[in-house]
Amino acid sequence: MINRIDLQKLVDAVFNQERATREKSVVQGKTKQTQAEAVKVELSDVARNRERTDLSELEKRVSEIRSMLERNEYQVNPEKIFEGLSKFLSISDK
């Protein structure tokens, strides 16, 4: 014979299962709605026409500096750093 406690546990389990199923279908519906509302993204003309940086010169310079560091011949020049930052910032403003 099923007692009252077992019956209540069974009813609670069924109720929780139904609620979880409903919540899952609501979440799936929102996900589908969000996907349907997706926005198409396009690159601006500025981004498309931006010059491609040639990294070969940079790689060459980096390898030169590394070899100078290994030989303890590299010296930091604050004026050159300032010039480089000024050049970089003027390029990024365009």
N, C-alpha and C positions, 0 to 999 in steps of 0.2 A: 504494500500500500504506500502511496506517495503522501508524505506529510506536507504540512503547510510550508515549511522552510525550503524543502526541495522544489516545490511548485513555484515559490517566489524567486528562487535562483534561476529556474528555467525561464520564467517570464522576463526577468531582468536580462538574461543572456540574449533572448530573442529581441527584446527592445533595443539593447545596445548594438546588436548586429544590424538591425533596421536603420538605426540612426547613423551608423558608420557608413552603410551603403548609400544613404541619402546624401551625407556630407561629401562622400567621394564623387557622386554624380554631379553635385553642385560645383565642386572644385574642377572637375573635368570640363564642365560647361563653361566656366570662367576662363579656363586655359584655351579652349577652342575660340571663345569670343576674343580673347586677347590676341591670339594668332591671326584672327580675321582682321583685327584692327591694326596690324603691323604697318609701320611706316616705311615707305621706300626711301632709301638714303642714296644721294648722289654726291659725287665729289664736286666741289666748286671749280670754276675755271682757274682760279689762282692755284689750287692744289694740283690740278691736272697739268698746268703749264709750268709748274715749278721746275727749276733746273735740277737735273740729276747730278749729284756730287760724285766726282771721280775720286774714289777712295785709294787708288793706287799711289798717288802722291802722298797721301796721309800715311799709308802703310810704310812707304819708303822712309818717311821722316821719323816715324815711330821706331823702326828698326835701327836707324842711325842713332837716335837718342839712347836706345837700349844698349847698343854697343859702346857708346861713350860713357854711360853709367857703369858698365862692367869694367871699363878701364879707368874709372874715377877721373874722367876728363870733362864731364858735363858740369857746367856752372849755370846757376839760375840767374837770369837777367830780368829784374823787375820791369824795366822799360819795355822789353820785348813782350812780356806778359800783358802789360797795359796795351800795347799796340795790337796784340792778338785779340784781346777782349773787345777793343774798340772796333776792330774789323768785323768780328763776329756779330756784335750788336748792331752794327750798321747794315749788315747783310740781312739779319733777322727782321729788321724794321721794314724791309721792302715788301 
